[in-house]
Amino acid sequence: MSESMTSFHNAVTSLDLSEWDSNEQASVVGDLEQGKVIFLPHLAFSLSEQEKHLLDPVWVDPKRKNISYQPLQDKLNGVADDAQEPAVRALLQRHYHSCLQLISAILPEYQPVLHTPTNSLRLHPVARWTQNTSWRKDDSRLHVDSFPSRPNYGERILRIFTNINPHGENRSWRVGEPFPTLAERFLPRLKRYSPISSWLQNTVGITKSYRSHYDHLMLQMHDAMKSDMDYQKNGPQVAIEFPPGSSWICFSDQTPHAAMGGQFMLEQTFLLPVNDMHDPQQSPLKVLESMTSKSLI
Ligand SMILES: [Fe+2]
């Protein structure tokens, strides 16, 4: 594993916060927008004794990877047993509100502009979903997030994670190189964009909206990274352990990441318009537009 280009120090900024509604107003926006992982080693999410009974993969619908919740629609998906729904819903509502408090403490400039929140309760061990899956869906391979059926036209994917493992098991990640280096490496290998095939995919319902040139490149990059075993093994990367009772934040469309192990996690996703960033030039959209010298959306 090469750590020469990617050191822990370059990849991670630690912040010693133990309350979701902390009064410490310390913005981490600069480091986050550079693609660093913001690590909060003491930010735990406490579960009641009753909620601890929810930490069992048996509660996830076998057809789905995770339980997910859209708080603005109060829409819960993926719970295997209706009787557990009220407790899961209450847990995910409380988690969402905690994440909003965290945003207002350490990313206050994003508070008015983040949108489309979704959070998830992840109960399966990472090892379980890395087996029985195609290479394209194998998230133990380094990748940047890109949604195949939901083009997002350059909007940023901000994610907050918390390890809630009750048995002392870490969540283990690998984190890769900065996005501009990643894009330089992979851009020359990516297939050309075809507006006609994007139109077709949208017409037959493969995508929920028209896939832009940007979305095509991000999806291609996701696949090119995952299918390159030499890059997976020898590309620039650093291993990071997230213990139970810790949280971390990153732009998962920008920061190459791979989940190597662990079980039981809460995750909150928000989308952010590029022009609402402190420095939009750091976004994958602007980096790719500058490299290709064209507008991609
Ligand atoms: Fe991912």
Residues whose N, C-alpha, C, O or C-beta is under 5 A from the ligand:
A	BS01	LIG	D145
